[in-house]
Amino acid sequence: MRTARFTASVAVLGALTLPFISAPSAMAASSKVSASASASRPCDRPGPWVIGTKAVTIRSKATTKSTARGVLYQGHKFTVDKTQGNWHYITDKTTGVKGWVSGTYVYREVYMCLD
């Protein structure tokens, strides 16, 4: 009876340590694959900027009290040229209007890759 418990304990302990022994080689192999594939996968690039509300005002300065230059609605395409605090200096691709929008209302889409 005592020998059977000892044998069972050794078997369980061996089964628990097996993943830790084989993990470093598996991790090394996966890092080599991901390093070579990362440059060509679209999910590794940052996504486009999108509007997180119905409309965002484009302003002349990075403050809510500055003059409005235009409005971006959901679905408008724009590029962010620079960032200052929580404000982004953008260019509206549809109208060509440039100005500042609050970072509270715009964000970057995130792609997800499932390997």
N, C-alpha and C positions, 0 to 999 in steps of 0.2 A: 504494500500500500504506500509506504513512504517513498519507494523508488518510483512508483507511478506518478506521484505528485511532483517529484523532482524532475522527471522526464517531461512532464507537461509544462512545468514552469520554464524549463530551458527552451522548449519549443515555442512558447508564447514570447519569451524574451527575444529569441532569434527572429521571429516574425516581425516584432516591433522594431528591431534595429536594421532590418534589411532595407527599408526605404531610405534611411539616413546614409547607409553605406553606398547605395547606388545613386543617390541624388546628385553629388558633385559632378559625376561624369555626365549625367543627363542634363544638368544645368549648363555645363560647358558646351555640349552639343547644341542645345537650343539657342544659346547666345551667339554661336557662330552663324546659325541659320538666320536669326533675326537681324544680325548686323548686316548681312549681305542683302537681305530682302527689304530692309527698312527704307532704303532710298527710293524704291520703286512702288511701294504700297501707298495708295491714296489716303489711307486712314492715318498715316504717320504725319501728314501735312496738316497744318491748322486749317480749319474751315473758314467759310466766308463770314463776314460780319452781318448780323441780322438785327432787326428791330424787335424788342421784346414787349411792345405796347402798340396801340393803334396808330399813334403819331408822335414824332419827336421834332422839336423846334431846333433848327440850325441857327446858331447865334454868332455874332461878330467877335465876341470874346468869351473866355471860359468862365462865364458867370451867368446866373439866371436873370440878372438885371440889364444885360447888354441887349443891343438891338437884334431883332429877329431877321434873319436873311432868307429863311425858307423853312419848309416842313418836309420831313421824311415820313412816309406812311409805310405800314407793313408791306413787305414785298419789294420796296425800293432797293436798288443795289447801290452800294457805296464802298469806298475804300478809306481806310484810316491811315493818314499820313504820319501823325505823331500823337503822343499821349502826354498829358500834363495832369498829374493827380488823377482825379476821376473824370476828366474831360478828354475827349478825342477830337482832334482836328481832322475833318473828313472832307471828301469830295463826292458829291452826288453824281453818279455816273449818268443818270438820266438828264439832269438839267445843267450839270457843270458847276453848281453852286458849291462854294467852299465855306467852311465855318466850323464852329465847335458844337458838339452834342454831349450831353451828360452820359457818362458811363453807366449810370443807373438804368438806362433804358435800352442800351445796345450791348450786344455780347457776341462772342465768337462761337459758331457752331462747332460741335465736337463730333468727329467721326469715330466709329467704333469698329475695330477689326476683331473678328473671332478666328483664332487659329485652330 
